[in-house]
C-alpha cells in the first residue's frame, strides 16, 4: 500500500494516551472505576464487549477492503492490462447481532459524564466514517466495473482511492482512541468481577502480558527513527518480556475436565506471545544494523500484538 493507514493512526492514539495521562504517577494507574460496585462493573464490561465486537467487525471489513484497494490503486496506473483488477474482491460487512440492551453509541450510566460524552462523540464519528468509506468504495467499485477509467484516464478512480485512504486514517484514529480508553476502564471493572473467578490467576496473567507488550510497542516504535539511542533500554524491556512469557508458560494449564478448551486456549495465547517475541527479536536485530525500524517491521509488531488480543479473547469468552 502507498501508506500505512493503521500504523499512522496507532502512533496518534499512543500520543493521545500519553498526553491524557502524563500527570499520573506510576502507582496511580487505576481509574475511578476500580472502586465501582459489581453492578456498575458488569455494565462497563458489557459495554466493553459490545464496543470491541463492533470494532472487530468494522476492522475485518477494512482489512478486506484494503487488500482490494491496493490492487485497484496499482491497476489504475495501468488500466489497459486485462488482469489489472482481476484479483480485487468486493469487501463484505458482516451484520452484527447485538443482543445487549447497551449499544455502541449509548454508553452506560456507570460511566462518568466525561467518559459518556467521550464515547458518544467518538463512536458517532467512527460510525459516520465507516459508512462514508463503504459508500465511497461502492462508487469506486461501480467506476471499475463500468470501466469509466477509459473516459478520464483514471482521474476519478485515483481521487476515490485517495479519499478512502484518508477516511481510513480518520477511522482508525477514532477506533484507537476508543479502544485505549476502553481498555483502561474495562480492566479495572473486570478485575472487580474476577476477584472470585476460579480462572482469575490465568486471566490476570494474560492481561499483564498484553499490557507489557503494549508498553514495549510504545517504547520500540517511539524509537523508530533513532533506534541506537534507546537500544539498551529496549533490550532490557525485551528481556523482561521473555522472563514474563517463560513464567506464564510454565504455569499449569487449566484443568481440561473442569474447563473444557481453556487449556488449549491458554497455550494458544502463550504461543502467540512467543511469536511476538520472535518477531521483535528479528526487528531489533535489523534495527541494530540499520539504526532505524522500518514501517513494515512496525506493522508486523502491531499485527502480532493483535494476534495476542484475539488469543486472549478466545480464552476469556
C-alpha positions as a Markdown table, in Angstrom:
| # | Residue | x | y | z |
|---|---|---|---|---|
| 1 | Unk | 0.0 | 0.0 | 0.0 |
| 2 | Unk | 1.2 | 3.5 | -0.6 |
| 3 | Unk | 0.9 | 4.4 | 3.1 |
| 4 | Unk | 0.4 | 2.6 | 6.4 |
| 5 | Unk | -3.1 | 3.6 | 7.4 |
| 6 | Unk | -3.3 | 1.7 | 10.6 |
| 7 | Unk | 0.2 | 2.4 | 11.8 |
| 8 | Unk | -0.2 | 6.2 | 11.5 |
| 9 | Unk | -3.4 | 6.0 | 13.5 |
| 10 | Unk | -1.8 | 3.9 | 16.2 |
| 11 | Unk | 1.0 | 6.5 | 16.6 |
| 12 | Unk | -1.6 | 9.2 | 17.0 |
| 13 | Unk | -3.5 | 7.2 | 19.6 |
| 14 | Unk | -0.4 | 6.5 | 21.6 |
| 15 | Unk | 0.4 | 10.2 | 21.7 |
| 16 | Unk | -3.2 | 10.9 | 22.7 |
| 17 | Unk | -3.0 | 8.4 | 25.6 |
| 18 | Unk | 0.4 | 9.7 | 26.7 |
| 19 | Unk | -0.9 | 13.3 | 26.9 |
| 20 | Unk | -4.1 | 12.3 | 28.6 |
| 21 | Unk | -2.3 | 10.5 | 31.4 |
| 22 | Unk | 1.0 | 12.4 | 31.6 |
| 23 | Unk | 0.4 | 13.8 | 35.1 |
| 24 | Unk | -0.3 | 10.4 | 36.7 |
| 25 | Unk | 2.3 | 8.6 | 38.8 |
| 26 | Unk | 3.2 | 5.0 | 38.1 |
| 27 | Unk | 1.3 | 3.8 | 41.1 |
| 28 | Unk | -1.9 | 5.7 | 40.1 |
| 29 | Unk | -2.7 | 3.7 | 37.0 |
| 30 | Unk | -6.2 | 2.7 | 38.3 |
| 31 | Unk | -9.2 | 4.7 | 37.1 |
| 32 | Unk | -12.1 | 5.7 | 39.4 |
| 33 | Unk | -13.9 | 2.6 | 38.2 |
| 34 | Unk | -11.6 | 0.4 | 40.4 |
| 35 | Unk | -14.0 | 1.4 | 43.2 |
| 36 | Unk | -17.2 | 0.5 | 41.2 |
| 37 | Unk | -19.7 | -1.9 | 42.6 |
| 38 | Unk | -20.4 | -5.2 | 40.8 |
| 39 | Unk | -23.5 | -4.0 | 39.0 |
| 40 | Unk | -21.6 | -1.0 | 37.6 |
| 41 | Unk | -18.6 | -3.1 | 36.7 |
| 42 | Unk | -20.9 | -5.6 | 34.9 |
| 43 | Unk | -22.4 | -2.7 | 32.8 |
| 44 | Unk | -18.9 | -1.4 | 32.0 |
| 45 | Unk | -17.7 | -4.9 | 30.9 |
| 46 | Unk | -20.9 | -5.4 | 28.8 |
| 47 | Unk | -20.3 | -2.0 | 27.1 |
| 48 | Unk | -16.7 | -3.0 | 26.6 |
| 49 | Unk | -17.7 | -6.3 | 24.9 |
| 50 | Unk | -20.3 | -4.5 | 22.7 |
| 51 | Unk | -17.8 | -1.9 | 21.5 |
| 52 | Unk | -15.0 | -4.4 | 20.9 |
| 53 | Unk | -17.3 | -6.6 | 18.8 |
| 54 | Unk | -18.4 | -3.6 | 16.8 |
| 55 | Unk | -14.8 | -2.5 | 16.3 |
| 56 | Unk | -13.7 | -6.0 | 15.3 |
| 57 | Unk | -16.4 | -6.3 | 12.7 |
| 58 | Unk | -15.5 | -2.9 | 11.2 |
| 59 | Unk | -11.8 | -3.8 | 11.1 |
| 60 | Unk | -12.5 | -7.1 | 9.4 |
| 61 | Unk | -14.3 | -5.2 | 6.6 |
| 62 | Unk | -11.5 | -2.6 | 6.4 |
| 63 | Unk | -8.7 | -5.2 | 6.2 |
| 64 | Unk | -10.6 | -7.0 | 3.3 |
| 65 | Unk | -11.2 | -3.6 | 1.6 |
| 66 | Unk | -7.6 | -2.5 | 1.9 |
| 67 | Unk | -6.3 | -5.6 | 0.1 |
| 68 | Unk | -8.6 | -4.9 | -2.8 |
| 69 | Unk | -7.9 | -1.1 | -2.6 |
| 70 | Unk | -4.2 | -1.8 | -3.0 |
| 71 | Unk | -4.9 | -3.9 | -6.2 |
| 72 | Unk | -7.2 | -1.2 | -7.6 |
| 73 | Unk | -4.7 | 1.6 | -6.8 |
| 74 | Unk | -2.0 | -0.2 | -8.7 |
| 75 | Unk | -4.4 | -1.2 | -11.5 |
| 76 | Unk | -5.4 | 2.4 | -12.2 |
| 77 | Unk | -1.7 | 3.1 | -13.1 |
| 78 | Unk | -2.0 | 0.6 | -15.9 |
| 79 | Unk | -5.7 | 0.0 | -16.6 |
| 80 | Unk | -5.1 | -1.4 | -20.1 |
| 81 | Unk | -3.7 | -4.5 | -18.5 |
| 82 | Unk | -6.6 | -7.1 | -18.8 |
| 83 | Unk | -5.7 | -8.5 | -15.4 |
| 84 | Unk | -5.2 | -5.2 | -13.7 |
| 85 | Unk | -8.3 | -5.6 | -11.4 |
| 86 | Unk | -8.9 | -9.3 | -11.7 |
| 87 | Unk | -7.9 | -10.2 | -8.2 |
| 88 | Unk | -9.8 | -7.4 | -6.5 |
| 89 | Unk | -12.8 | -8.6 | -4.5 |
| 90 | Unk | -15.8 | -6.7 | -3.1 |
| 91 | Unk | -15.4 | -6.5 | 0.7 |
| 92 | Unk | -18.4 | -7.6 | 2.8 |
| 93 | Unk | -19.6 | -6.1 | 6.0 |
| 94 | Unk | -20.8 | -8.9 | 8.3 |
| 95 | Unk | -24.0 | -8.0 | 10.1 |
| 96 | Unk | -23.5 | -7.6 | 13.8 |
| 97 | Unk | -26.1 | -9.3 | 16.1 |
| 98 | Unk | -26.1 | -7.4 | 19.3 |
| 99 | Unk | -28.4 | -8.9 | 21.9 |
| 100 | Unk | -27.3 | -6.5 | 24.6 |
| 101 | Unk | -29.6 | -3.5 | 25.5 |
| 102 | Unk | -26.4 | -1.5 | 25.6 |
| 103 | Unk | -25.4 | 0.0 | 22.2 |
| 104 | Unk | -22.1 | 1.3 | 21.0 |
| 105 | Unk | -23.4 | 4.9 | 20.8 |
| 106 | Unk | -25.2 | 4.7 | 24.2 |
| 107 | Unk | -22.6 | 4.2 | 27.0 |
| 108 | Unk | -24.0 | 3.1 | 30.3 |
| 109 | Unk | -24.7 | 5.4 | 33.2 |
| 110 | Unk | -22.0 | 3.6 | 35.2 |
| 111 | Unk | -19.5 | 5.8 | 33.3 |
| 112 | Unk | -19.0 | 9.3 | 34.5 |
| 113 | Unk | -20.3 | 12.2 | 32.4 |
| 114 | Unk | -17.0 | 13.0 | 30.7 |
| 115 | Unk | -16.5 | 9.4 | 29.6 |
| 116 | Unk | -20.1 | 9.1 | 28.4 |
| 117 | Unk | -19.5 | 12.2 | 26.3 |
| 118 | Unk | -16.2 | 10.9 | 25.0 |
| 119 | Unk | -17.6 | 7.6 | 23.9 |
| 120 | Unk | -20.8 | 9.1 | 22.4 |
| 121 | Unk | -18.9 | 11.6 | 20.3 |
| 122 | Unk | -16.1 | 9.2 | 19.2 |
| 123 | Unk | -18.5 | 6.3 | 18.4 |
| 124 | Unk | -20.7 | 8.6 | 16.3 |
| 125 | Unk | -17.6 | 9.8 | 14.5 |
| 126 | Unk | -16.5 | 6.2 | 14.0 |
| 127 | Unk | -19.9 | 5.1 | 12.7 |
| 128 | Unk | -20.2 | 8.0 | 10.3 |
| 129 | Unk | -16.7 | 7.5 | 8.9 |
| 130 | Unk | -17.1 | 3.7 | 8.2 |
| 131 | Unk | -20.4 | 4.4 | 6.5 |
| 132 | Unk | -18.7 | 7.0 | 4.3 |
| 133 | Unk | -15.9 | 4.6 | 3.5 |
| 134 | Unk | -18.5 | 1.9 | 2.4 |
| 135 | Unk | -20.3 | 4.4 | 0.2 |
| 136 | Unk | -17.1 | 5.7 | -1.4 |
| 137 | Unk | -15.9 | 2.1 | -2.1 |
| 138 | Unk | -19.2 | 1.3 | -3.7 |
| 139 | Unk | -18.7 | 4.2 | -6.0 |
| 140 | Unk | -15.2 | 3.1 | -6.8 |
| 141 | Unk | -16.4 | -0.5 | -7.4 |
| 142 | Unk | -19.0 | 0.8 | -9.9 |
| 143 | Unk | -16.4 | 3.0 | -11.6 |
| 144 | Unk | -14.1 | 0.0 | -12.1 |
| 145 | Unk | -16.8 | -2.4 | -13.3 |
| 146 | Unk | -18.1 | 0.2 | -15.8 |
| 147 | Unk | -14.6 | 0.8 | -17.0 |
| 148 | Unk | -15.0 | 4.5 | -16.6 |
| 149 | Unk | -11.3 | 4.9 | -16.3 |
| 150 | Unk | -11.2 | 4.7 | -20.1 |
| 151 | Unk | -13.0 | 8.0 | -20.2 |
| 152 | Unk | -11.0 | 10.1 | -17.7 |
| 153 | Unk | -7.6 | 8.3 | -17.7 |
| 154 | Unk | -8.2 | 7.0 | -14.1 |
| 155 | Unk | -8.5 | 10.5 | -12.6 |
| 156 | Unk | -11.8 | 10.0 | -10.7 |
| 157 | Unk | -10.7 | 6.5 | -9.7 |
| 158 | Unk | -7.5 | 7.8 | -8.1 |
| 159 | Unk | -9.5 | 10.5 | -6.3 |
| 160 | Unk | -11.8 | 7.9 | -4.8 |
| 161 | Unk | -8.9 | 5.8 | -3.7 |
| 162 | Unk | -7.2 | 8.7 | -2.0 |
| 163 | Unk | -10.4 | 9.7 | -0.4 |
| 164 | Unk | -10.8 | 6.1 | 1.1 |
| 165 | Unk | -7.2 | 6.2 | 2.3 |
| 166 | Unk | -7.8 | 9.5 | 4.1 |
| 167 | Unk | -11.1 | 8.4 | 5.6 |
| 168 | Unk | -9.5 | 5.1 | 6.8 |
| 169 | Unk | -6.8 | 7.1 | 8.7 |
| 170 | Unk | -9.6 | 9.1 | 10.3 |
| 171 | Unk | -11.5 | 5.9 | 11.2 |
| 172 | Unk | -8.5 | 4.3 | 12.8 |
| 173 | Unk | -7.8 | 7.4 | 14.8 |
| 174 | Unk | -11.3 | 7.2 | 16.3 |
| 175 | Unk | -11.0 | 3.5 | 16.8 |
| 176 | Unk | -7.7 | 3.5 | 18.6 |
| 177 | Unk | -8.7 | 6.4 | 20.9 |
| 178 | Unk | -11.9 | 4.5 | 21.8 |
| 179 | Unk | -10.1 | 1.2 | 22.5 |
| 180 | Unk | -7.3 | 2.8 | 24.5 |
| 181 | Unk | -9.7 | 4.5 | 26.9 |
| 182 | Unk | -12.0 | 1.4 | 26.9 |
| 183 | Unk | -9.1 | -0.9 | 27.9 |
| 184 | Unk | -8.2 | 1.4 | 30.9 |
| 185 | Unk | -11.7 | 1.5 | 32.4 |
| 186 | Unk | -12.6 | -2.1 | 31.3 |
| 187 | Unk | -9.5 | -3.5 | 33.0 |
| 188 | Unk | -10.5 | -2.0 | 36.4 |
| 189 | Unk | -14.1 | -3.2 | 36.1 |
| 190 | Unk | -13.0 | -6.7 | 35.0 |
| 191 | Unk | -10.7 | -7.1 | 38.0 |
| 192 | Unk | -13.7 | -6.4 | 40.3 |
| 193 | Unk | -15.8 | -9.1 | 38.7 |
| 194 | Unk | -12.9 | -11.6 | 38.6 |
| 195 | Unk | -11.9 | -11.4 | 42.3 |
| 196 | Unk | -13.8 | -14.6 | 42.9 |
| 197 | Unk | -13.4 | -16.2 | 39.4 |
| 198 | Unk | -11.7 | -19.7 | 39.5 |
| 199 | Unk | -9.5 | -18.7 | 36.5 |
| 200 | Unk | -8.6 | -15.3 | 37.7 |
| 201 | Unk | -4.9 | -16.1 | 38.0 |
| 202 | Unk | -4.8 | -17.1 | 34.3 |
| 203 | Unk | -6.8 | -14.1 | 33.2 |
| 204 | Unk | -4.7 | -11.7 | 35.2 |
| 205 | Unk | -1.5 | -13.3 | 33.8 |
| 206 | Unk | -2.8 | -12.8 | 30.2 |
| 207 | Unk | -3.9 | -9.3 | 30.9 |
| 208 | Unk | -0.5 | -8.4 | 32.3 |
| 209 | Unk | 1.2 | -9.9 | 29.3 |
| 210 | Unk | -0.9 | -7.8 | 26.9 |
| 211 | Unk | -0.2 | -4.7 | 28.9 |
| 212 | Unk | 3.6 | -5.4 | 28.9 |
| 213 | Unk | 3.6 | -5.9 | 25.2 |
| 214 | Unk | 1.6 | -2.7 | 24.6 |
| 215 | Unk | 4.2 | -0.8 | 26.6 |
| 216 | Unk | 7.1 | -2.4 | 24.7 |
| 217 | Unk | 5.4 | -1.4 | 21.4 |
| 218 | Unk | 5.3 | 2.2 | 22.6 |
| 219 | Unk | 8.9 | 2.1 | 23.5 |
| 220 | Unk | 10.3 | 0.5 | 20.4 |
| 221 | Unk | 8.1 | 2.3 | 17.8 |
| 222 | Unk | 8.8 | 5.6 | 19.6 |
| 223 | Unk | 12.5 | 5.0 | 18.8 |
| 224 | Unk | 11.9 | 4.0 | 15.2 |
| 225 | Unk | 14.0 | 6.9 | 13.7 |
| 226 | Unk | 16.9 | 6.6 | 16.2 |
| 227 | Unk | 17.0 | 3.0 | 17.5 |
| 228 | Unk | 20.5 | 3.2 | 18.8 |
| 229 | Unk | 19.6 | 6.0 | 21.3 |
| 230 | Unk | 17.2 | 3.6 | 23.1 |
| 231 | Unk | 18.7 | 0.3 | 22.2 |
| 232 | Unk | 19.9 | -0.6 | 25.7 |
| 233 | Unk | 16.6 | 0.3 | 27.3 |
| 234 | Unk | 14.7 | -1.7 | 24.6 |
| 235 | Unk | 16.9 | -4.8 | 25.2 |
| 236 | Unk | 16.2 | -4.6 | 28.9 |
| 237 | Unk | 12.5 | -4.3 | 28.3 |
| 238 | Unk | 12.6 | -7.2 | 25.9 |
| 239 | Unk | 14.4 | -9.4 | 28.4 |
| 240 | Unk | 11.7 | -8.7 | 30.9 |
| 241 | Unk | 9.1 | -9.8 | 28.3 |
| 242 | Unk | 11.0 | -13.1 | 27.8 |
| 243 | Unk | 11.0 | -13.7 | 31.6 |
| 244 | Unk | 7.3 | -12.9 | 31.8 |
| 245 | Unk | 6.4 | -15.3 | 29.0 |
| 246 | Unk | 8.6 | -18.0 | 30.5 |
| 247 | Unk | 6.9 | -17.6 | 33.9 |
| 248 | Unk | 3.4 | -17.8 | 32.5 |
| 249 | Unk | 4.2 | -20.6 | 30.0 |
| 250 | Unk | 5.4 | -22.7 | 33.0 |
| 251 | Unk | 2.0 | -22.3 | 34.8 |
| 252 | Unk | 0.0 | -25.4 | 34.9 |
| 253 | Unk | -2.8 | -25.1 | 32.3 |
| 254 | Unk | -6.4 | -25.0 | 33.4 |
| 255 | Unk | -7.9 | -28.5 | 34.0 |
| 256 | Unk | -9.5 | -29.5 | 30.7 |
| 257 | Unk | -12.1 | -31.6 | 32.6 |
| 258 | Unk | -13.4 | -28.7 | 34.6 |
| 259 | Unk | -12.8 | -26.1 | 32.0 |
| 260 | Unk | -13.0 | -27.6 | 28.5 |
| 261 | Unk | -11.0 | -25.8 | 25.9 |
| 262 | Unk | -9.3 | -23.5 | 28.3 |
| 263 | Unk | -6.1 | -25.5 | 28.4 |
| 264 | Unk | -5.7 | -25.2 | 24.6 |
| 265 | Unk | -6.7 | -21.5 | 24.6 |
| 266 | Unk | -4.2 | -20.8 | 27.3 |
| 267 | Unk | -1.5 | -22.5 | 25.3 |
| 268 | Unk | -2.6 | -20.6 | 22.2 |
| 269 | Unk | -2.1 | -17.3 | 24.0 |
| 270 | Unk | 1.3 | -18.2 | 25.3 |
| 271 | Unk | 2.3 | -19.3 | 21.8 |
| 272 | Unk | 1.1 | -16.0 | 20.3 |
| 273 | Unk | 3.2 | -14.2 | 22.9 |
| 274 | Unk | 6.2 | -16.3 | 21.9 |
| 275 | Unk | 5.6 | -15.5 | 18.2 |
| 276 | Unk | 5.6 | -11.8 | 19.1 |
| 277 | Unk | 8.9 | -12.2 | 20.9 |
| 278 | Unk | 10.4 | -13.9 | 17.8 |
| 279 | Unk | 9.2 | -11.1 | 15.6 |
| 280 | Unk | 10.5 | -8.5 | 18.0 |
| 281 | Unk | 13.9 | -10.2 | 18.2 |
| 282 | Unk | 14.3 | -10.1 | 14.4 |
| 283 | Unk | 13.2 | -6.5 | 14.2 |
| 284 | Unk | 15.6 | -5.5 | 16.9 |
| 285 | Unk | 18.5 | -7.2 | 15.1 |
| 286 | Unk | 17.6 | -5.4 | 11.8 |
| 287 | Unk | 17.3 | -2.0 | 13.6 |
| 288 | Unk | 20.6 | -2.5 | 15.4 |
| 289 | Unk | 22.3 | -2.8 | 12.0 |
| 290 | Unk | 20.4 | 0.0 | 10.2 |
| 291 | Unk | 19.7 | 2.3 | 13.1 |
| 292 | Unk | 16.0 | 2.5 | 12.2 |
| 293 | Unk | 12.9 | 0.5 | 12.3 |
| 294 | Unk | 11.1 | 0.2 | 9.0 |
| 295 | Unk | 7.3 | 0.8 | 8.7 |
| 296 | Unk | 6.8 | -2.8 | 7.6 |
| 297 | Unk | 8.5 | -4.0 | 10.8 |
| 298 | Unk | 6.4 | -1.7 | 12.9 |
| 299 | Unk | 3.3 | -3.0 | 11.3 |
| 300 | Unk | 4.4 | -6.6 | 11.9 |
| 301 | Unk | 4.8 | -5.8 | 15.6 |
| 302 | Unk | 1.3 | -4.4 | 15.9 |
| 303 | Unk | 0.0 | -7.3 | 13.8 |
| 304 | Unk | 1.5 | -9.8 | 16.3 |
| 305 | Unk | 0.1 | -7.8 | 19.2 |
| 306 | Unk | -3.3 | -8.1 | 17.6 |
| 307 | Unk | -2.9 | -11.9 | 17.4 |
| 308 | Unk | -2.4 | -11.9 | 21.2 |
| 309 | Unk | -5.6 | -9.9 | 21.7 |
| 310 | Unk | -7.5 | -12.4 | 19.6 |
| 311 | Unk | -6.0 | -15.3 | 21.6 |
| 312 | Unk | -6.9 | -13.5 | 24.8 |
| 313 | Unk | -10.5 | -13.1 | 23.7 |
| 314 | Unk | -10.7 | -16.8 | 22.9 |
| 315 | Unk | -9.6 | -17.7 | 26.4 |
| 316 | Unk | -11.9 | -15.3 | 28.3 |
| 317 | Unk | -15.0 | -15.9 | 26.1 |
